[in-house]
């Protein structure tokens, strides 16, 4: 395996071709021209490999493709304009009318809508299963099951899927596996190590890390990438611009140190919260109180800054007072960047029993400052 730092700093960067610039240039062009008809024909016949029109191959985007595919251990990758576009393309390219999907329960909201609403229009059915139950995926298989969709951990209550076992079941039944690895990134969990066929990312999150770009990634073997490229990628056109690819490359340079810093800080914060008298429960894969702790540490090299808590109160006013009293956490959605965020369930759900569920994303703030802020807000209520 190529070392991660070499991939991040050097792979795919042919600096002699752009005047030895340390940072790759932004190829901000829609079109490419050719010296003769034969050169043009070659590019047109293989737009995945050669720049012809930036809806297909753009040199800045291609550098990022090479890096992220290598980090995940796959042959190639495609970069999309959002995580939801990446997931939809990976799924749509591999399903036909009448197919059946088994999906982790409580997936990312737009993934749920893809399976539970959009694909239904095309006669594709989905069964949602709890991955913590033994044989959940196996028991949900039908004769027409074509795809297992996984999130491990998921992004709200962080259930873990046993990736080796589910992949083993999938291969025995000729079923494709797709994993959303946005939570862990390839720094903490490499999907290819478990035999996953396709891995997706919301690159908006940790892969970018700066809250200034929305993007998505699909990694797979060359045959699968070519299939997705010539169907949903080129046809629907959810592509990323060269400038945004440049931002992703910049974010990738610091990914390992950002992930380690966030992990180190978050462990301190969740341990504080787990022992606070006003906190009912903390959801975080690397807490020893997590029933799936052993599975989590066996699959993941580290954990990230995303976790949820349940407050002991379900009083709407107290929950909102707690969130409004936080000074070092921004009230916002998304996660995985330098800033620390709080996303209260009470802002989006009409169900009172879920009002006390609050999700946090720890950024690059010093943990003692965040702990002080949390403690003051908890003491107010």
N, C-alpha and C positions, 0 to 999 in steps of 0.2 A: 504493500500500500504506500502511495506517495504521501510524504509528510504534509500535514495540513498547512503549515506555514509556507511551504514551497508552493502549494496549490494557490493559496491566497495571494502571495506576493509575485509569483512568476509565471505560473502555468497560463498558456494562451497569449502571453504578451510578447509579441515579436517586435521588439522596440526598434530594431534596425529599419523596419518598414514605415515607421513614423518619426524619423529624425531623432531617434534615441530619446524621445520624451519618456520620463519616468512614469507619469500617469498617461494611460491611453487617451487618445483624442476622442472627442465627441463627433462621430460621423453624422452630422445633422443634415442628412440628405434623404430625399424620398426616392431618388432614382440613381442608377449607375449606367455609365456608358462603356463602350467596348471598342477595341482597335479594329476588329473585323467581324464578319458574320459568324465564323466558326467559334470565336470566343463568346459571342453573344448567345449562340446556340447552346454551347456547353453550360452556360449559367442558367439559361431558361429551362434546360432539361433537368437541372438539379438545384432548385432554389433553396433547398435546405442547406446545401453546402456552399454555394457561391452567391455573392451579392448580385442581385438583379433589380429588385424593387424592395424597399425597406419593409413592406408588409411581410416579406419572407425572411431574408437574411440581411442583417445590418452588422457591420464589423464590431461596433461597440457592444451590441447585444450579444454577439457571438462569443466574445471574450468571457462575459459573465456566464453564458451557457456552459462553456468548458469548465470553468471553475466550480460551479455549483454541482454539476454532474460528477466531477471527480471527488468532491467532498462527500457526496452521498454514495459514491462507489458504483455509478452507472456509466453507460457509454455516452449518453447525450442528454440534453435537457432543452426545454422550450420555456421562454419567458413571456408572461402575459401581463395584461394591464391591471389585473387584480387577482387575488387569491381565488375568488369565486369563479372567475373566468377560467383559471387553470383547472380547478376541480371539475367544472362542468365539461370542459373539453376532454379531460382524461376519461371521464365517465361516458359521455355521449359517443365518443369514438369507438367504444367497445360494447355498445348495447344495441339491440334491435327490438322492434315491436314484439311483445310477447315474452320478453326476458324477465327474469326475477333477480332482485338484488337483496343481499343481507347487509344491513348497515348497523353500526353501533348506535345505541339509543342516546338521545340528547346530543346529537352532533351540533356543530356550528350552525347558526340559525339559517343561513342561506343554503347550506348543504341540505338541511332538513327540507327546505322549500323545494330544492331541486328534486329530491326523491319523492316527497309527499305530495307535490302539486305539479310541477312542470313535467316530469317524466310520465306521470299518470296520463297526460294527454296523448301519449304515444303507446299506451297499453303496456307500460313497464311497471311492475309492482315491486314494492319494497317491504321487507320485514325488518323491523327494528328490534335489536336484541341487547340484553344486558351482558357486556363482555366479562363481567365478574363471575357469571354463572358458568360452571363447568359444561362444556359441550354446547354452549349457546349457539355458536355458528353452525356446528355440525347438525344439531337438531332442527335448524331452520332451513336446511337445504331442500330444494325441490328439484325435479327433473330438469326444469328450465332455469335454474340458478346459474348466472354467468359471472357474478362479481361480488366480492366481499369488500365493503367499504369500512375502513378503520380510522379511528382517531385514538391515539394513545400517547399521553393522556388526552382526555377531551378538555375543553377550555372553560368549564364552569365548576364541575365537581370532581374532575380529574381521575375518573376511572381508568384503570390500566388494562390493556388487552395483552394476553400472552401471545406475543407475535410469532414465536416459533411454533407453538401448537396450532394456531389458526392458519398459518401458512402451510403447515403439514397437511391439515385437513383440506385446504384449498387445492393443493397440488394433487392430492389423491382423487379429487373430484373434477379436475380440469377447470378450476374456477380462478379467475383473475383476482389479484389482491391489489387494492389501492389504499395507501396510508397518507393521511394528513399529518405531517411531521413538523408543523409550524411551532408547536410548543417547545420541542426539544432542540430543534435544528440538528444538522449533522455533527455539530460539536459534541452534543450529549447523547445522540442516538442516531446510528446509521441504519437506514431502512434496509439497505442491501445486505447487511449482516444477517438478517432474518429471512432472506429470500422473498421479500416483498417485490411485486412486479413493477408497480408504479408508485412513486412518492410525490406528494404535492406539498407546496408551501404557500402560505400567505407571506410573501417577501416583504410586505408592509411592516411586519412585526420585527423580530430579532434580526433577520437577514439584512434589513435596511438599518434599523436602529436609531433613526434620526427624525422620525415623524414628518418626513418631507416627500415621501413617494408612496404610491399605491401600486403594488405589483404582485404577481403570482409566478410560481415555478412548477413545472412538471419534469421529473427525471425518470428515465427508464432505459431499456436497451435500445439499440439503434433502430431495430425493426418497429418497435412500438412508437418511438418518437416520430419516425417517418409516417406512420399511419395517422397519428394525431395531427402532424403538420399538414398533410395533404387533405385532411377532412376539416375538422373544427378550427384549427389554427388559421389556415389560409382562407377558408370559406367564410367564417364568421368574423375574423379579423380583430380579435381581442389582443392586439399586439402592444408591446412596450416601445416607447420612443428611445432614441439614442441618448438623449439627455438623462432620462430616468435610469437607463442602464448604467450610465456614468455615476449617478448617485448611489446605485446599488453596489457598484465596484468599490466606491469610497467606503461605504458602510461595512463591506466584507473585510476590509483591511484590519478592522479592530474587533471583529466578531469574537474570536476566542477570549480576548481579555475582557470584553464587555460581559460575556456569558459567565466567566468565572467571578467577576466582581459582583454581578447581580445574584449569583448563586450564594456566594459568601454572605452577602447582606441579608438575603431573604431567609436563610436558615436562622439567623439571629432574630429576625422579626417574627417569624411564625412560632418560634419557641416562646417568645415573650407573649404573644397573643394566646397561645394554647394554655398558658398558666394564668391568664387574666380572669378575675372573677365575673366579669360582665360579658365574656365570650363563651358561647355555648359549644361551638365546634369550629375547628380549622380544617379545611380541605387542602392538603398539600401532599404530593406523592412521597416526598422524602421525610415525612414525619414518622417516627417509629410507632406512633399510635395508629397509623394508617393500616388497615387490614391487608392491604396489598403492598406493604413496604418492601418485603423481600423480593417480590416480583419486580417492583420499580427499580431497586438497586441492581438487580440482575440484568436488566435491559438498558438502563440509562447510566451514563458515566457521571452525570450530574443533573441538577434540577434548575429550574428557571425562576423567574420572579413573579409568576402568576399563581395566585392562590385565592381562595374564598374563605369567608368566615360566616358563621351564624351568630348574631347577637342573642343574648338571653331574653331580651325584650322583643315583643311584636307590636309595641306601641308605635304607630306611624310617626307621631310627632318626635318621639325620642330617636327613632332611627334616622329621620331627616336631620335632626339637630346634630347627631353624631357626624353624619357625612358633611354637613355644612360647616362644622367646627374645625374640620381638618384644614390646616394651612399649607402643608407641604405636599399634599396630593391634589392633583387637578381632577375635577369632575369631568370625565370624558370616557368615551368608548375606546376600542382598540387596546393595544398593549405591546410590550416588547421594545420600547424605545428608551431613551436616556432619562425621560421624565417619569415620575411616579404618579400613578393614576388610581382613582377609586370609581367603581361602577356599581351603584346600588340597584339591587333587584326591584326595589320599591319604585324606581323611576320608570320601569317598563312593564311590570306585571300587575294585573288587577287582583291577583290571588293573595289574600292577607297572610296565608301560611308560608308564603315565599318572600314576604317583605323584608325579613331579617337576614336574607342571604346577600352578602356584599362581596364583590370581587375586587381584588387589588392587583396592581402591577407595579412591582418595585423596579425603579430605574437605577441611575448611577448616584443617587443621593447617599450621603453617609447614613448607615443604619441607625446610629444613636439619635440622629436628628429626627428620623421617621418614627422611631420608637417613642420619643418624647411627644411628638405630635399626636400619635395614636393614643398614648396614655392620657393626655389632656382631654382629648375628645371623648374618650370612654368615661373619664371621671365626671364630665359634665352631665352625662345621662345617668 
